[in-house]
Amino acid sequence: MKKLTVVLMFFCLCFISMNSVSAVSNNPIHWGFKKSRNHEPATAGEELDALLSKYGGFYIGDTTKKDIYLTFDNGYENGYTPKVLDVLKKQKVPATFFVTGHYLDSEPELVKRMVNEGHIVGNHSWYHPDLTTQSDEEFKKELESVRIKVEELTSQQGMSYLRPPRGIFSEKVLAKAEELGYTSVFWSLAFVDWKVDSQKGWKYSYDNIMKQIHPGSIILLHTVSKDNAEALDHAIEELRKQGYTFKSLDDLMINKMMDHPYLLSL
């Protein structure tokens, strides 16, 4: 009888573990945060901080260090990514480009260039859906399709970072992403830069970056923006004058592991 009880408990634990992701909330959350002013860190609040931390996600780096992280969302090409890459190459700045399936199909040479020039290609899903609406199978296919295509096109093997489309996510999305080996990456600096029919000149982009910059910033820019492409060189030079250093998301992950040495042994 005791042996049977132990066996039943074992299978119950296995069942609970297998269904732990489905048990968490799938209520949609729209990413948002209090923007930085006067170089003070942006904040999403204790509740979101705790939720992201639970699944290894983040939106900000170490706010005691003047390190910043450039990230770009690439849903489609509008003619400005080559200029962005030119500036990054000239300034020796690493970046992460979150790409969709459309971008991979339409701009394979630019994706190859990203990797060849030392940048990280991250996952922005294949069709750019609200991931909270996807079944487990659809969710996995959205992410796996991007990973496989990037591996076919480039020398990048594997994919570590996910940015949920439109910043819509849930606890379940975070849990499923972690289960598939992804770190969910949000941002602590952004502004309305994606409206291609209402670009306002490079100073608009530059000024928005400077107003919100803070130690540990994860900057979100869209490469469809002419303003961003023209402001990037100016912004990098000024931020360096202010003592900021540009790092990659891989650098940030290494620092996080160093802060928690037990992770290195896993």
C-alpha atoms as an extended CHARMM CRD file, in Angstrom:
* protein
*
       266  EXT
         1         1  MET       CA              0.0000000000        0.0000000000        0.0000000000  PROA      1               0.0000000000
         2         2  LYS       CA              2.7940000000        2.3950000000        0.9260000000  PROA      2               0.0000000000
         3         3  LYS       CA              4.6500000000        1.5680000000       -2.3090000000  PROA      3               0.0000000000
         4         4  LEU       CA              1.4840000000        2.2470000000       -4.3310000000  PROA      4               0.0000000000
         5         5  THR       CA              1.0400000000        5.5880000000       -2.5800000000  PROA      5               0.0000000000
         6         6  VAL       CA              4.6180000000        6.6030000000       -3.4390000000  PROA      6               0.0000000000
         7         7  VAL       CA              4.1210000000        5.6110000000       -7.0860000000  PROA      7               0.0000000000
         8         8  LEU       CA              0.8690000000        7.5670000000       -7.2740000000  PROA      8               0.0000000000
         9         9  MET       CA              2.5380000000       10.6120000000       -5.6940000000  PROA      9               0.0000000000
        10        10  PHE       CA              5.3720000000       10.3960000000       -8.2490000000  PROA      10              0.0000000000
        11        11  PHE       CA              2.9690000000       10.3780000000      -11.1810000000  PROA      11              0.0000000000
        12        12  CYS       CA              0.9510000000       13.2050000000       -9.6450000000  PROA      12              0.0000000000
        13        13  LEU       CA              4.1040000000       15.3160000000       -9.3130000000  PROA      13              0.0000000000
        14        14  CYS       CA              5.0610000000       14.5730000000      -12.9110000000  PROA      14              0.0000000000
        15        15  PHE       CA              1.5680000000       15.5520000000      -14.0650000000  PROA      15              0.0000000000
        16        16  ILE       CA              1.6910000000       18.7830000000      -12.0890000000  PROA      16              0.0000000000
        17        17  SER       CA              5.1250000000       19.6140000000      -13.5220000000  PROA      17              0.0000000000
        18        18  MET       CA              4.0150000000       18.8830000000      -17.0840000000  PROA      18              0.0000000000
        19        19  ASN       CA              0.9490000000       21.0820000000      -16.6610000000  PROA      19              0.0000000000
        20        20  SER       CA              2.5330000000       23.8660000000      -14.6260000000  PROA      20              0.0000000000
        21        21  VAL       CA              2.7010000000       26.1930000000      -17.6280000000  PROA      21              0.0000000000
        22        22  SER       CA             -0.9650000000       25.6910000000      -18.4780000000  PROA      22              0.0000000000
        23        23  ALA       CA             -1.8980000000       26.3980000000      -14.8600000000  PROA      23              0.0000000000
        24        24  VAL       CA             -0.5500000000       29.9640000000      -14.8150000000  PROA      24              0.0000000000
        25        25  SER       CA             -2.5200000000       33.0290000000      -15.8430000000  PROA      25              0.0000000000
        26        26  ASN       CA             -2.8840000000       33.9310000000      -19.5000000000  PROA      26              0.0000000000
        27        27  ASN       CA             -4.4460000000       37.3250000000      -18.8300000000  PROA      27              0.0000000000
        28        28  PRO       CA             -2.8930000000       39.7740000000      -21.3320000000  PROA      28              0.0000000000
        29        29  ILE       CA             -0.4910000000       42.3910000000      -19.9880000000  PROA      29              0.0000000000
        30        30  HSD       CA              0.5310000000       45.3800000000      -22.1010000000  PROA      30              0.0000000000
        31        31  TRP       CA              4.1080000000       46.3440000000      -21.3070000000  PROA      31              0.0000000000
        32        32  GLY       CA              4.4610000000       49.7610000000      -19.7510000000  PROA      32              0.0000000000
        33        33  PHE       CA              6.7400000000       51.6100000000      -17.3490000000  PROA      33              0.0000000000
        34        34  LYS       CA              7.4400000000       54.9660000000      -15.7700000000  PROA      34              0.0000000000
        35        35  LYS       CA              9.9510000000       56.7010000000      -18.0040000000  PROA      35              0.0000000000
        36        36  SER       CA             13.2920000000       57.9120000000      -16.7480000000  PROA      36              0.0000000000
        37        37  ARG       CA             13.9250000000       61.5710000000      -15.9450000000  PROA      37              0.0000000000
        38        38  ASN       CA             17.2730000000       63.1310000000      -15.0610000000  PROA      38              0.0000000000
        39        39  HSD       CA             19.0830000000       59.8130000000      -15.5230000000  PROA      39              0.0000000000
        40        40  GLU       CA             17.0010000000       58.1040000000      -12.8210000000  PROA      40              0.0000000000
        41        41  PRO       CA             16.1440000000       54.4750000000      -13.6810000000  PROA      41              0.0000000000
        42        42  ALA       CA             12.8640000000       53.7490000000      -15.4190000000  PROA      42              0.0000000000
        43        43  THR       CA             10.5730000000       51.4820000000      -13.4300000000  PROA      43              0.0000000000
        44        44  ALA       CA              7.7590000000       49.0800000000      -14.2370000000  PROA      44              0.0000000000
        45        45  GLY       CA              6.7600000000       48.6550000000      -10.5970000000  PROA      45              0.0000000000
        46        46  GLU       CA              7.2520000000       45.8930000000       -8.0520000000  PROA      46              0.0000000000
        47        47  GLU       CA              4.5450000000       43.6080000000       -9.4520000000  PROA      47              0.0000000000
        48        48  LEU       CA              5.9600000000       43.4650000000      -12.9770000000  PROA      48              0.0000000000
        49        49  ASP       CA              9.5180000000       43.3580000000      -11.6410000000  PROA      49              0.0000000000
        50        50  ALA       CA              8.6440000000       40.2620000000       -9.6210000000  PROA      50              0.0000000000
        51        51  LEU       CA              6.7740000000       38.6060000000      -12.4910000000  PROA      51              0.0000000000
        52        52  LEU       CA              9.6360000000       39.0420000000      -14.9610000000  PROA      52              0.0000000000
        53        53  SER       CA             12.2020000000       37.9230000000      -12.3870000000  PROA      53              0.0000000000
        54        54  LYS       CA             10.2210000000       34.7390000000      -11.7380000000  PROA      54              0.0000000000
        55        55  TYR       CA             10.8060000000       33.6700000000      -15.3480000000  PROA      55              0.0000000000
        56        56  GLY       CA             14.2330000000       35.2080000000      -15.9230000000  PROA      56              0.0000000000
        57        57  GLY       CA             12.9470000000       38.0930000000      -18.0200000000  PROA      57              0.0000000000
        58        58  PHE       CA             14.1360000000       41.6890000000      -17.7880000000  PROA      58              0.0000000000
        59        59  TYR       CA             13.6970000000       45.1910000000      -19.1670000000  PROA      59              0.0000000000
        60        60  ILE       CA             16.6340000000       46.9910000000      -17.5680000000  PROA      60              0.0000000000
        61        61  GLY       CA             20.2700000000       46.3050000000      -16.7200000000  PROA      61              0.0000000000
        62        62  ASP       CA             22.3540000000       47.1530000000      -13.6870000000  PROA      62              0.0000000000
        63        63  THR       CA             21.2960000000       50.6880000000      -12.7530000000  PROA      63              0.0000000000
        64        64  THR       CA             24.5270000000       51.2640000000      -10.8250000000  PROA      64              0.0000000000
        65        65  LYS       CA             26.5880000000       51.0320000000      -14.0190000000  PROA      65              0.0000000000
        66        66  LYS       CA             26.5210000000       53.3570000000      -17.0120000000  PROA      66              0.0000000000
        67        67  ASP       CA             26.0230000000       50.4560000000      -19.4020000000  PROA      67              0.0000000000
        68        68  ILE       CA             23.3290000000       50.6600000000      -22.0780000000  PROA      68              0.0000000000
        69        69  TYR       CA             21.9320000000       48.1320000000      -24.5310000000  PROA      69              0.0000000000
        70        70  LEU       CA             20.7070000000       48.9170000000      -28.0380000000  PROA      70              0.0000000000
        71        71  THR       CA             17.8610000000       46.8010000000      -29.3780000000  PROA      71              0.0000000000
        72        72  PHE       CA             15.9060000000       47.1610000000      -32.6130000000  PROA      72              0.0000000000
        73        73  ASP       CA             12.5840000000       45.6650000000      -33.6800000000  PROA      73              0.0000000000
        74        74  ASN       CA             12.5380000000       44.6090000000      -37.3310000000  PROA      74              0.0000000000
        75        75  GLY       CA              9.0580000000       43.6970000000      -38.5350000000  PROA      75              0.0000000000
        76        76  TYR       CA              9.6700000000       44.8730000000      -42.0870000000  PROA      76              0.0000000000
        77        77  GLU       CA             12.2910000000       46.8390000000      -43.9800000000  PROA      77              0.0000000000
        78        78  ASN       CA             11.8270000000       50.5020000000      -44.8550000000  PROA      78              0.0000000000
        79        79  GLY       CA             15.2560000000       51.1990000000      -46.3290000000  PROA      79              0.0000000000
        80        80  TYR       CA             17.0490000000       52.3890000000      -43.1850000000  PROA      80              0.0000000000
        81        81  THR       CA             18.5980000000       49.2660000000      -41.6580000000  PROA      81              0.0000000000
        82        82  PRO       CA             21.7220000000       49.4460000000      -43.8700000000  PROA      82              0.0000000000
        83        83  LYS       CA             22.4190000000       52.9570000000      -42.5180000000  PROA      83              0.0000000000
        84        84  VAL       CA             21.8350000000       51.7430000000      -38.9540000000  PROA      84              0.0000000000
        85        85  LEU       CA             24.2950000000       48.9010000000      -39.5190000000  PROA      85              0.0000000000
        86        86  ASP       CA             26.8130000000       51.3100000000      -41.0590000000  PROA      86              0.0000000000
        87        87  VAL       CA             26.6990000000       53.5000000000      -37.9380000000  PROA      87              0.0000000000
        88        88  LEU       CA             26.9950000000       50.5350000000      -35.5710000000  PROA      88              0.0000000000
        89        89  LYS       CA             29.9880000000       49.2420000000      -37.5330000000  PROA      89              0.0000000000
        90        90  LYS       CA             31.6660000000       52.6630000000      -37.5830000000  PROA      90              0.0000000000
        91        91  GLN       CA             31.0980000000       53.1840000000      -33.8490000000  PROA      91              0.0000000000
        92        92  LYS       CA             31.8430000000       49.5300000000      -32.9030000000  PROA      92              0.0000000000
        93        93  VAL       CA             28.5580000000       49.2280000000      -31.0240000000  PROA      93              0.0000000000
        94        94  PRO       CA             26.8000000000       45.8630000000      -30.5550000000  PROA      94              0.0000000000
        95        95  ALA       CA             23.0420000000       45.5390000000      -30.9040000000  PROA      95              0.0000000000
        96        96  THR       CA             20.2460000000       42.9980000000      -30.8750000000  PROA      96              0.0000000000
        97        97  PHE       CA             17.7690000000       42.8880000000      -33.7640000000  PROA      97              0.0000000000
        98        98  PHE       CA             14.4270000000       41.2390000000      -33.0340000000  PROA      98              0.0000000000
        99        99  VAL       CA             13.1530000000       39.9150000000      -36.3640000000  PROA      99              0.0000000000
       100       100  THR       CA              9.9180000000       38.4570000000      -37.7070000000  PROA      100             0.0000000000
       101       101  GLY       CA              9.3290000000       35.8120000000      -40.3550000000  PROA      101             0.0000000000
       102       102  HSD       CA              8.4190000000       38.4830000000      -42.8910000000  PROA      102             0.0000000000
       103       103  TYR       CA             11.7750000000       40.1520000000      -42.3390000000  PROA      103             0.0000000000
       104       104  LEU       CA             13.6530000000       36.8750000000      -42.6800000000  PROA      104             0.0000000000
       105       105  ASP       CA             11.8920000000       36.0860000000      -45.9620000000  PROA      105             0.0000000000
       106       106  SER       CA             12.2030000000       39.5680000000      -47.4470000000  PROA      106             0.0000000000
       107       107  GLU       CA             15.6610000000       40.6540000000      -46.1740000000  PROA      107             0.0000000000
       108       108  PRO       CA             17.9080000000       37.5940000000      -45.7930000000  PROA      108             0.0000000000
       109       109  GLU       CA             21.0460000000       39.5170000000      -46.7610000000  PROA      109             0.0000000000
       110       110  LEU       CA             20.5020000000       42.1040000000      -44.0380000000  PROA      110             0.0000000000
       111       111  VAL       CA             19.9830000000       39.3590000000      -41.4540000000  PROA      111             0.0000000000
       112       112  LYS       CA             23.2350000000       37.7380000000      -42.5960000000  PROA      112             0.0000000000
       113       113  ARG       CA             24.9590000000       41.1000000000      -42.2890000000  PROA      113             0.0000000000
       114       114  MET       CA             23.6840000000       41.5450000000      -38.7290000000  PROA      114             0.0000000000
       115       115  VAL       CA             25.2700000000       38.2900000000      -37.6190000000  PROA      115             0.0000000000
       116       116  ASN       CA             28.4310000000       38.7160000000      -39.7010000000  PROA      116             0.0000000000
       117       117  GLU       CA             29.0310000000       42.1100000000      -38.0550000000  PROA      117             0.0000000000
       118       118  GLY       CA             28.7270000000       40.7180000000      -34.5580000000  PROA      118             0.0000000000
       119       119  HSD       CA             25.1450000000       41.5110000000      -33.6530000000  PROA      119             0.0000000000
       120       120  ILE       CA             22.5800000000       39.2270000000      -32.0300000000  PROA      120             0.0000000000
       121       121  VAL       CA             19.4110000000       38.2430000000      -33.8660000000  PROA      121             0.0000000000
       122       122  GLY       CA             16.5040000000       37.7930000000      -31.4750000000  PROA      122             0.0000000000
       123       123  ASN       CA             13.0150000000       36.3340000000      -31.8790000000  PROA      123             0.0000000000
       124       124  HSD       CA             10.0520000000       38.6050000000      -32.5430000000  PROA      124             0.0000000000
       125       125  SER       CA              7.8260000000       35.6840000000      -33.6770000000  PROA      125             0.0000000000
       126       126  TRP       CA              7.0520000000       34.6140000000      -37.2380000000  PROA      126             0.0000000000
       127       127  TYR       CA              3.7040000000       36.3340000000      -37.8670000000  PROA      127             0.0000000000
       128       128  HSD       CA              3.8530000000       38.9990000000      -35.0980000000  PROA      128             0.0000000000
       129       129  PRO       CA              0.6780000000       37.8540000000      -33.2960000000  PROA      129             0.0000000000
       130       130  ASP       CA             -0.5300000000       38.5550000000      -29.7950000000  PROA      130             0.0000000000
       131       131  LEU       CA              1.1820000000       35.5520000000      -28.1890000000  PROA      131             0.0000000000
       132       132  THR       CA             -1.4880000000       35.2990000000      -25.4980000000  PROA      132             0.0000000000
       133       133  THR       CA             -3.9280000000       34.1680000000      -28.2240000000  PROA      133             0.0000000000
       134       134  GLN       CA             -1.7530000000       31.2900000000      -29.4540000000  PROA      134             0.0000000000
       135       135  SER       CA             -2.1590000000       27.6500000000      -28.5120000000  PROA      135             0.0000000000
       136       136  ASP       CA              0.8910000000       25.8500000000      -27.1410000000  PROA      136             0.0000000000
       137       137  GLU       CA              1.5160000000       24.3500000000      -30.5890000000  PROA      137             0.0000000000
       138       138  GLU       CA              1.0890000000       27.6910000000      -32.3700000000  PROA      138             0.0000000000
       139       139  PHE       CA              3.3140000000       29.4380000000      -29.8310000000  PROA      139             0.0000000000
       140       140  LYS       CA              6.1140000000       26.9360000000      -30.3310000000  PROA      140             0.0000000000
       141       141  LYS       CA              5.7980000000       27.1240000000      -34.1140000000  PROA      141             0.0000000000
       142       142  GLU       CA              5.9490000000       30.9410000000      -34.0380000000  PROA      142             0.0000000000
       143       143  LEU       CA              9.2840000000       30.8170000000      -32.2350000000  PROA      143             0.0000000000
       144       144  GLU       CA             10.8020000000       27.7110000000      -33.7820000000  PROA      144             0.0000000000
       145       145  SER       CA             10.1620000000       28.9320000000      -37.3300000000  PROA      145             0.0000000000
       146       146  VAL       CA             12.2190000000       32.0610000000      -36.6650000000  PROA      146             0.0000000000
       147       147  ARG       CA             15.0340000000       30.1690000000      -34.9520000000  PROA      147             0.0000000000
       148       148  ILE       CA             15.3190000000       27.5820000000      -37.7180000000  PROA      148             0.0000000000
       149       149  LYS       CA             15.2980000000       30.1940000000      -40.4890000000  PROA      149             0.0000000000
       150       150  VAL       CA             17.9950000000       32.2670000000      -38.7770000000  PROA      150             0.0000000000
       151       151  GLU       CA             20.1480000000       29.1620000000      -38.4040000000  PROA      151             0.0000000000
       152       152  GLU       CA             19.6640000000       28.3740000000      -42.1060000000  PROA      152             0.0000000000
       153       153  LEU       CA             20.6600000000       31.8940000000      -43.1460000000  PROA      153             0.0000000000
       154       154  THR       CA             23.4780000000       32.6750000000      -40.7260000000  PROA      154             0.0000000000
       155       155  SER       CA             26.1970000000       31.2410000000      -38.5300000000  PROA      155             0.0000000000
       156       156  GLN       CA             24.1490000000       31.9990000000      -35.4020000000  PROA      156             0.0000000000
       157       157  GLN       CA             23.2490000000       28.7180000000      -33.7730000000  PROA      157             0.0000000000
       158       158  GLY       CA             20.3730000000       28.8250000000      -31.3270000000  PROA      158             0.0000000000
       159       159  MET       CA             18.3480000000       31.7830000000      -30.1790000000  PROA      159             0.0000000000
       160       160  SER       CA             18.2310000000       33.1260000000      -26.6490000000  PROA      160             0.0000000000
       161       161  TYR       CA             16.0600000000       36.2350000000      -26.5850000000  PROA      161             0.0000000000
       162       162  LEU       CA             12.3630000000       36.8010000000      -27.2190000000  PROA      162             0.0000000000
       163       163  ARG       CA             10.5620000000       40.1170000000      -27.5050000000  PROA      163             0.0000000000
       164       164  PRO       CA              6.7840000000       39.5700000000      -27.4650000000  PROA      164             0.0000000000
       165       165  PRO       CA              5.1200000000       41.3990000000      -30.3770000000  PROA      165             0.0000000000
       166       166  ARG       CA              3.5540000000       44.7360000000      -29.4460000000  PROA      166             0.0000000000
       167       167  GLY       CA              4.7210000000       44.2210000000      -25.8780000000  PROA      167             0.0000000000
       168       168  ILE       CA              1.6880000000       42.0320000000      -25.1420000000  PROA      168             0.0000000000
       169       169  PHE       CA              2.3760000000       39.0780000000      -22.8730000000  PROA      169             0.0000000000
       170       170  SER       CA              1.1080000000       37.1240000000      -19.8790000000  PROA      170             0.0000000000
       171       171  GLU       CA              2.5610000000       34.9980000000      -17.1490000000  PROA      171             0.0000000000
       172       172  LYS       CA              1.8530000000       31.9860000000      -19.3610000000  PROA      172             0.0000000000
       173       173  VAL       CA              3.7620000000       33.5660000000      -22.2750000000  PROA      173             0.0000000000
       174       174  LEU       CA              6.7580000000       34.1600000000      -19.9900000000  PROA      174             0.0000000000
       175       175  ALA       CA              6.5730000000       30.5790000000      -18.6990000000  PROA      175             0.0000000000
       176       176  LYS       CA              6.2770000000       29.0250000000      -22.1660000000  PROA      176             0.0000000000
       177       177  ALA       CA              9.1350000000       31.1600000000      -23.4840000000  PROA      177             0.0000000000
       178       178  GLU       CA             11.3450000000       30.0650000000      -20.5900000000  PROA      178             0.0000000000
       179       179  GLU       CA             10.3620000000       26.4400000000      -21.1880000000  PROA      179             0.0000000000
       180       180  LEU       CA             11.5690000000       26.7830000000      -24.7950000000  PROA      180             0.0000000000
       181       181  GLY       CA             14.8870000000       28.2500000000      -23.6420000000  PROA      181             0.0000000000
       182       182  TYR       CA             14.1580000000       31.9410000000      -24.1770000000  PROA      182             0.0000000000
       183       183  THR       CA             14.7700000000       34.9780000000      -22.0260000000  PROA      183             0.0000000000
       184       184  SER       CA             11.9630000000       37.5180000000      -22.4700000000  PROA      184             0.0000000000
       185       185  VAL       CA             13.4250000000       40.9800000000      -23.1010000000  PROA      185             0.0000000000
       186       186  PHE       CA             11.4060000000       44.1750000000      -22.7690000000  PROA      186             0.0000000000
       187       187  TRP       CA             12.7590000000       47.7420000000      -22.6190000000  PROA      187             0.0000000000
       188       188  SER       CA             13.2010000000       50.7790000000      -20.3840000000  PROA      188             0.0000000000
       189       189  LEU       CA             13.5260000000       53.4750000000      -23.0450000000  PROA      189             0.0000000000
       190       190  ALA       CA             11.1770000000       53.9550000000      -25.9880000000  PROA      190             0.0000000000
       191       191  PHE       CA              9.0530000000       56.5450000000      -27.7620000000  PROA      191             0.0000000000
       192       192  VAL       CA              6.7120000000       56.7380000000      -30.7340000000  PROA      192             0.0000000000
       193       193  ASP       CA              9.1510000000       56.1560000000      -33.5870000000  PROA      193             0.0000000000
       194       194  TRP       CA              7.3790000000       53.5990000000      -35.7840000000  PROA      194             0.0000000000
       195       195  LYS       CA              4.9050000000       55.8690000000      -37.6090000000  PROA      195             0.0000000000
       196       196  VAL       CA              6.6030000000       56.1170000000      -40.9790000000  PROA      196             0.0000000000
       197       197  ASP       CA              4.2150000000       58.7940000000      -42.2550000000  PROA      197             0.0000000000
       198       198  SER       CA              4.9340000000       61.1910000000      -39.3890000000  PROA      198             0.0000000000
       199       199  GLN       CA              8.6990000000       61.3200000000      -39.0210000000  PROA      199             0.0000000000
       200       200  LYS       CA              9.8100000000       64.5470000000      -37.3610000000  PROA      200             0.0000000000
       201       201  GLY       CA             13.5260000000       64.8570000000      -38.0760000000  PROA      201             0.0000000000
       202       202  TRP       CA             16.5820000000       63.3600000000      -36.4150000000  PROA      202             0.0000000000
       203       203  LYS       CA             16.4240000000       65.7420000000      -33.4350000000  PROA      203             0.0000000000
       204       204  TYR       CA             13.1150000000       64.2200000000      -32.3650000000  PROA      204             0.0000000000
       205       205  SER       CA             14.7180000000       60.8060000000      -31.9800000000  PROA      205             0.0000000000
       206       206  TYR       CA             17.9150000000       62.2000000000      -30.4740000000  PROA      206             0.0000000000
       207       207  ASP       CA             16.0790000000       64.3290000000      -27.9170000000  PROA      207             0.0000000000
       208       208  ASN       CA             13.8350000000       61.4550000000      -26.8320000000  PROA      208             0.0000000000
       209       209  ILE       CA             16.8340000000       59.2180000000      -26.2390000000  PROA      209             0.0000000000
       210       210  MET       CA             18.6470000000       61.9070000000      -24.2560000000  PROA      210             0.0000000000
       211       211  LYS       CA             15.5870000000       62.7450000000      -22.1400000000  PROA      211             0.0000000000
       212       212  GLN       CA             15.0960000000       59.1410000000      -21.0700000000  PROA      212             0.0000000000
       213       213  ILE       CA             18.6380000000       57.7700000000      -20.8840000000  PROA      213             0.0000000000
       214       214  HSD       CA             19.6990000000       56.2010000000      -17.5950000000  PROA      214             0.0000000000
       215       215  PRO       CA             22.2600000000       53.6480000000      -16.3870000000  PROA      215             0.0000000000
       216       216  GLY       CA             21.2160000000       50.1580000000      -17.4300000000  PROA      216             0.0000000000
       217       217  SER       CA             18.9310000000       51.3720000000      -20.2370000000  PROA      217             0.0000000000
       218       218  ILE       CA             17.6080000000       48.8050000000      -22.6630000000  PROA      218             0.0000000000
       219       219  ILE       CA             16.7460000000       51.0200000000      -25.6180000000  PROA      219             0.0000000000
       220       220  LEU       CA             14.0280000000       50.0120000000      -28.0810000000  PROA      220             0.0000000000
       221       221  LEU       CA             14.2290000000       51.5720000000      -31.5470000000  PROA      221             0.0000000000
       222       222  HSD       CA             12.4560000000       50.6420000000      -34.7790000000  PROA      222             0.0000000000
       223       223  THR       CA             14.5300000000       50.5220000000      -37.9430000000  PROA      223             0.0000000000
       224       224  VAL       CA             11.5960000000       51.6790000000      -40.0860000000  PROA      224             0.0000000000
       225       225  SER       CA             12.2820000000       55.1660000000      -38.7190000000  PROA      225             0.0000000000
       226       226  LYS       CA             14.2500000000       57.6480000000      -40.8180000000  PROA      226             0.0000000000
       227       227  ASP       CA             14.6270000000       59.7740000000      -37.6800000000  PROA      227             0.0000000000
       228       228  ASN       CA             16.3370000000       56.9400000000      -35.8090000000  PROA      228             0.0000000000
       229       229  ALA       CA             18.7150000000       56.1510000000      -38.6580000000  PROA      229             0.0000000000
       230       230  GLU       CA             19.8070000000       59.7750000000      -38.8820000000  PROA      230             0.0000000000
       231       231  ALA       CA             20.0100000000       60.3250000000      -35.1120000000  PROA      231             0.0000000000
       232       232  LEU       CA             21.9190000000       57.1730000000      -34.1720000000  PROA      232             0.0000000000
       233       233  ASP       CA             25.4550000000       58.4040000000      -34.8540000000  PROA      233             0.0000000000
       234       234  HSD       CA             24.8390000000       61.6620000000      -32.9420000000  PROA      234             0.0000000000
       235       235  ALA       CA             23.2700000000       59.7960000000      -30.0170000000  PROA      235             0.0000000000
       236       236  ILE       CA             26.0970000000       57.2780000000      -29.6900000000  PROA      236             0.0000000000
       237       237  GLU       CA             28.7470000000       59.9920000000      -29.6860000000  PROA      237             0.0000000000
       238       238  GLU       CA             26.9190000000       62.1070000000      -27.0950000000  PROA      238             0.0000000000
       239       239  LEU       CA             26.1760000000       59.1430000000      -24.8180000000  PROA      239             0.0000000000
       240       240  ARG       CA             29.8380000000       58.1780000000      -24.8520000000  PROA      240             0.0000000000
       241       241  LYS       CA             30.7440000000       61.7500000000      -23.9040000000  PROA      241             0.0000000000
       242       242  GLN       CA             28.3840000000       61.3570000000      -20.9440000000  PROA      242             0.0000000000
       243       243  GLY       CA             30.3010000000       58.2690000000      -19.8430000000  PROA      243             0.0000000000
       244       244  TYR       CA             27.9630000000       55.5720000000      -21.1060000000  PROA      244             0.0000000000
       245       245  THR       CA             29.2620000000       52.2790000000      -22.5290000000  PROA      245             0.0000000000
       246       246  PHE       CA             27.4010000000       50.1770000000      -25.0770000000  PROA      246             0.0000000000
       247       247  LYS       CA             27.0920000000       46.4890000000      -24.2330000000  PROA      247             0.0000000000
       248       248  SER       CA             25.2880000000       43.5030000000      -25.7640000000  PROA      248             0.0000000000
       249       249  LEU       CA             22.4880000000       41.5000000000      -24.1750000000  PROA      249             0.0000000000
       250       250  ASP       CA             24.9600000000       38.6170000000      -23.8540000000  PROA      250             0.0000000000
       251       251  ASP       CA             27.1300000000       40.8620000000      -21.6590000000  PROA      251             0.0000000000
       252       252  LEU       CA             24.0870000000       41.5950000000      -19.5260000000  PROA      252             0.0000000000
       253       253  MET       CA             23.2960000000       37.8890000000      -19.1550000000  PROA      253             0.0000000000
       254       254  ILE       CA             26.8930000000       37.1250000000      -18.1270000000  PROA      254             0.0000000000
       255       255  ASN       CA             26.6980000000       39.8510000000      -15.4750000000  PROA      255             0.0000000000
       256       256  LYS       CA             23.4340000000       38.4060000000      -14.1870000000  PROA      256             0.0000000000
       257       257  MET       CA             25.0400000000       34.9740000000      -13.8770000000  PROA      257             0.0000000000
       258       258  MET       CA             28.0470000000       36.4440000000      -12.0990000000  PROA      258             0.0000000000
       259       259  ASP       CA             25.6530000000       38.0160000000       -9.6090000000  PROA      259             0.0000000000
       260       260  HSD       CA             24.1790000000       34.5420000000       -9.0420000000  PROA      260             0.0000000000
       261       261  PRO       CA             27.1610000000       32.1480000000       -9.1850000000  PROA      261             0.0000000000
       262       262  TYR       CA             25.0050000000       29.0670000000       -8.6740000000  PROA      262             0.0000000000
       263       263  LEU       CA             23.6390000000       29.6030000000      -12.2270000000  PROA      263             0.0000000000
       264       264  LEU       CA             27.1030000000       28.9880000000      -13.6570000000  PROA      264             0.0000000000
       265       265  SER       CA             27.0860000000       25.4340000000      -12.3250000000  PROA      265             0.0000000000
       266       266  LEU       CA             23.7720000000       24.5080000000      -13.9350000000  PROA      266             0.0000000000
